[in-house]
């Protein structure tokens, strides 16, 4: 077996955060290796934007761009700068000593060593789990109101969830869309009282408590035309007309690889030192949605990718590499 390669910097993940980090690192002559993933956690190379049809809020694209085209541009720019990319999943890491050990490939068959590591594995949106919902993703089913709300300007929409995120999505959509119906499976909300009061005071938002969505319509038309809901108390069902369904029941950060090795918040997201991308292990940095449950935008992820590359470059300089 050949000796493992030693890298100044290894990047795990290839969404906006990972590829921006790779571009900046390559320009700093760190010769980064980016393990872009294959299908870990249900995401594919390029991250969540690969499942997004139209992106209208990324700067530099006045008429919008598809998520796939945007990430293809990110990747091409990284390659142009000399970034080495591997299309495979990281299976295991050992962060106990430097250089860090990173095993890549289905059989954990290729070991890489890294003086520094940037984690940009992202977070996966949680969905209800309906077959019709899956078939209509990006055809009116969305997990991001800021990303997709403007596509349904003036239309009636539905939001599912009971936390602060659901309240924020409903409030945001009420400023763009027609009427908003907020559906929650319980009587009580997890959201803060301030958020609840803002939503209940908004005349454009209707709240259905103790209701669940049982079907998203209409798969036959290949677009969302409404949702079928069930009253959990009476058992009655009815159909609500809607142009879109926004699911706001949380995200799952893809941090399984680092369990027990890096500090995380109670919600599972990686902890970073405020104002930096530094994690609890010196030389390991986190960028993008894996450490951010607040903004979750492509442009903010790219920004933290830049920060991570600069943090890694400075760490290497300070440690004689």
C-alpha positions in Angstrom: 0.0 0.0 0.0 1.3 3.4 -0.9 2.1 6.0 1.7 -0.8 8.4 2.4 -0.5 11.8 0.8 0.0 14.8 3.1 -1.9 18.0 2.2 -1.6 21.5 3.6 -5.4 21.7 3.4 -8.2 19.3 2.9 -11.8 20.4 2.4 -14.8 18.2 3.0 -17.8 19.3 1.0 -18.4 21.1 -2.3 -21.3 23.5 -1.8 -20.8 27.3 -2.0 -18.8 27.2 1.2 -16.4 24.4 0.3 -15.7 25.6 -3.3 -15.2 29.2 -2.2 -12.8 28.0 0.4 -11.0 25.9 -2.3 -10.7 28.9 -4.6 -9.2 31.1 -2.0 -6.9 28.4 -0.7 -5.6 27.6 -4.2 -4.9 31.3 -4.9 -2.9 31.3 -1.6 -0.8 28.4 -3.0 -2.1 25.9 -0.3 -2.8 23.3 -3.1 -6.0 22.2 -1.5 -7.7 18.9 -1.9 -11.5 19.1 -2.0 -13.4 15.8 -1.4 -16.6 16.9 -3.0 -18.8 14.0 -1.9 -20.8 11.5 -3.7 -24.1 11.0 -1.9 -23.4 11.4 1.8 -26.5 12.4 3.9 -28.6 12.5 0.8 -26.7 15.5 -0.7 -24.6 15.3 -3.8 -21.6 17.3 -5.1 -22.6 20.9 -5.1 -24.8 20.7 -2.1 -28.4 21.8 -1.7 -28.3 24.2 -4.6 -28.1 21.1 -6.9 -31.8 20.6 -6.0 -32.8 24.2 -6.7 -34.2 25.1 -10.1 -33.9 28.9 -10.1 -31.7 31.1 -7.9 -32.6 34.8 -8.2 -30.8 36.3 -5.2 -27.2 35.4 -5.8 -25.2 38.5 -6.7 -23.9 38.8 -10.3 -26.8 37.1 -12.0 -29.4 39.8 -12.8 -31.8 37.5 -14.6 -31.3 34.5 -12.2 -29.4 31.3 -12.6 -30.2 27.6 -12.0 -28.7 26.1 -8.9 -27.0 23.5 -11.1 -25.4 26.1 -13.4 -24.3 28.2 -10.4 -22.5 25.3 -8.8 -21.0 24.2 -12.2 -19.5 27.7 -12.3 -18.2 27.4 -8.8 -16.6 24.1 -9.6 -15.1 25.2 -12.9 -13.6 28.3 -11.2 -12.1 26.0 -8.5 -10.6 23.7 -11.1 -9.3 26.7 -13.1 -7.4 27.9 -9.9 -5.8 24.4 -9.6 -8.0 22.8 -7.0 -7.8 19.0 -6.9 -11.3 17.5 -6.5 -12.2 13.9 -5.6 -15.8 12.7 -6.2 -16.2 10.4 -3.2 -17.4 10.5 0.3 -15.3 10.9 3.4 -16.0 7.8 5.5 -14.0 8.5 8.7 -11.8 11.1 10.3 -9.4 11.2 13.2 -8.9 14.7 14.6 -7.0 13.6 17.7 -3.5 14.6 16.4 -2.1 16.6 13.5 -1.8 15.8 10.7 -5.4 14.9 10.7 -6.4 11.5 9.2 -9.2 11.4 6.6 -10.3 8.1 5.0 -12.0 8.5 1.6 -13.9 5.9 -0.4 -16.7 3.4 0.2 -14.3 0.9 1.8 -12.3 3.6 3.7 -9.6 2.5 1.4 -7.7 5.7 0.8 -6.1 7.6 3.7 -5.2 11.3 3.4 -3.3 13.3 5.9 -4.0 17.1 6.3 -2.2 19.8 8.2 -5.5 21.8 8.2 -9.1 20.8 7.6 -12.2 22.8 6.4 -15.5 21.1 7.1 -18.3 22.3 4.8 -20.6 19.3 4.8 -23.8 21.4 5.0 -27.2 20.6 6.4 -30.1 18.7 5.0 -33.6 20.1 5.1 -36.1 18.0 6.9 -39.3 17.1 5.0 -42.7 15.7 6.0 -41.9 12.4 4.2 -44.9 12.2 1.7 -44.4 10.6 -1.7 -46.3 13.5 -3.3 -44.0 16.0 -1.5 -40.9 14.3 -2.8 -42.2 14.3 -6.4 -43.0 18.0 -6.2 -39.8 19.3 -4.7 -38.6 22.4 -6.5 -42.0 22.4 -8.3 -43.7 24.3 -5.5 -42.4 22.4 -2.5 -39.6 24.2 -0.9 -37.7 24.4 2.4 -36.5 28.0 2.0 -38.9 30.9 1.8 -36.1 33.5 1.2 -34.8 31.4 -1.7 -38.1 30.7 -3.4 -40.8 32.9 -2.0 -40.6 35.5 -4.8 -41.5 32.8 -7.3 -45.0 32.7 -5.8 -45.6 36.4 -5.5 -49.3 37.2 -5.0 -50.2 33.5 -4.7 -51.7 31.7 -1.7 -49.1 29.5 0.0 -48.9 27.0 2.9 -46.2 26.8 5.6 -45.7 23.7 7.8 -44.0 24.0 11.2 -44.2 25.3 14.7 -40.9 26.8 15.6 -39.3 30.2 15.1 -38.2 29.3 11.5 -41.8 28.5 10.5 -43.0 31.8 12.0 -40.2 33.7 10.2 -41.1 32.0 6.9 -44.8 32.8 7.3 -44.1 36.4 8.1 -41.7 36.8 5.2 -44.1 35.1 2.8 -47.0 37.3 4.0 -45.1 40.3 2.6 -44.8 38.7 -0.8 -47.6 36.3 -1.4 -51.4 36.3 -1.2 -52.6 34.6 2.0 -50.4 32.3 4.1 -51.8 29.3 6.0 -49.5 28.1 8.8 -50.1 24.5 9.7 -48.9 22.9 12.9 -49.5 19.4 14.2 -49.9 20.5 17.8 -51.9 23.2 19.6 -48.8 24.8 21.2 -46.0 26.3 19.2 -42.3 25.9 20.0 -41.6 29.4 18.7 -40.9 32.3 21.0 -43.9 34.4 22.2 -42.6 37.4 20.2 -42.6 35.5 17.0 -46.1 34.0 17.8 -47.5 37.4 18.5 -46.1 38.8 15.2 -47.7 36.0 13.2 -51.1 36.0 15.0 -51.3 39.8 14.5 -50.8 39.5 10.8 -54.2 39.5 9.0 -52.7 37.7 6.0 -51.7 34.6 8.0 -54.2 32.0 9.0 -53.2 29.3 11.6 -54.4 25.7 11.6 -53.4 24.0 14.8 -53.5 20.3 15.3 -53.5 19.7 11.6 -51.2 17.8 9.3 -50.6 17.8 5.6 -51.4 14.3 4.2 -50.9 15.0 0.5 -49.5 17.6 -1.8 -51.4 18.3 -5.0 -51.0 17.9 -7.9 -48.4 15.4 -9.0 -50.4 14.8 -12.3 -49.9 18.5 -13.2 -46.3 18.4 -12.0 -46.7 21.5 -9.8 -48.2 22.4 -6.5 -51.9 23.4 -6.7 -52.9 22.8 -3.1 -52.5 20.5 -0.1 -54.8 18.0 1.6 -54.9 18.5 5.4 -56.3 16.5 8.2 -57.7 17.8 11.5 -56.1 15.6 14.1 -58.9 16.2 16.6 -62.0 15.6 14.4 -60.4 13.4 11.8 -61.9 15.6 9.0 -59.9 16.3 5.8 -60.1 19.1 3.4 -58.2 20.6 0.5 -56.5 24.0 0.6 -55.7 25.7 -2.7 -52.1 26.9 -2.8 -49.3 27.6 -5.2 -46.5 26.4 -2.9 -45.8 24.5 0.2 -42.9 25.7 2.4 -41.7 23.0 4.9 -40.1 24.6 8.0 -39.6 21.7 10.3 -35.9 22.1 10.7 -32.6 21.0 9.2 -30.2 18.2 10.1 -26.5 19.3 10.0 -24.3 16.6 8.5 -21.9 16.2 11.4 -22.0 12.5 12.0 -18.4 12.1 10.9 -17.2 14.4 13.7 -19.3 13.1 16.6 -17.3 13.1 19.8 -14.4 14.9 18.1 -15.7 18.4 17.7 -17.8 20.6 20.0 -21.4 21.0 18.8 -24.3 23.1 19.9 -27.4 21.5 21.4 -29.0 21.5 17.9 -26.1 19.5 16.5 -24.4 22.3 14.5 -20.7 22.6 14.8 -19.5 25.3 17.2 -17.1 27.9 15.9 -15.4 30.8 17.7 -17.6 33.9 17.1 -16.2 36.0 14.3 -14.1 33.1 12.9 -14.5 29.7 11.5 -12.3 28.0 14.1 -13.8 24.9 15.7 -12.8 23.4 19.1 -9.8 21.6 17.5 -7.0 23.9 16.4 -6.4 23.6 12.6 -10.0 22.5 11.9 -12.4 25.1 10.5 -16.1 24.9 9.7 -17.9 26.9 6.9 -21.4 27.1 5.6 -24.6 25.5 6.8 -22.9 22.9 8.9 -22.2 25.7 11.4 -25.0 28.1 10.5 -28.7 27.5 11.3 -29.6 31.1 11.2 -29.0 32.4 7.7 -28.6 29.3 5.5 -28.0 31.2 2.2 -25.6 30.4 -0.6 -24.0 33.9 -0.4 -23.4 33.6 3.4 -22.0 30.1 3.0 -19.6 31.4 0.3 -18.6 34.2 2.7 -17.7 31.8 5.5 -15.9 29.6 3.0 -13.6 32.6 2.2 -13.2 33.1 6.0 -12.2 29.5 6.5 -9.6 29.6 3.8 -8.0 32.7 5.3 -8.2 31.2 8.8 -6.5 28.1 7.5 -3.8 30.0 5.7 -3.0 32.1 8.8 -3.0 29.0 11.0 -0.4 27.3 8.7 1.7 30.4 8.6 1.7 30.7 12.4 2.6 27.0 12.7 5.5 27.0 10.3 4.0 25.4 7.3 
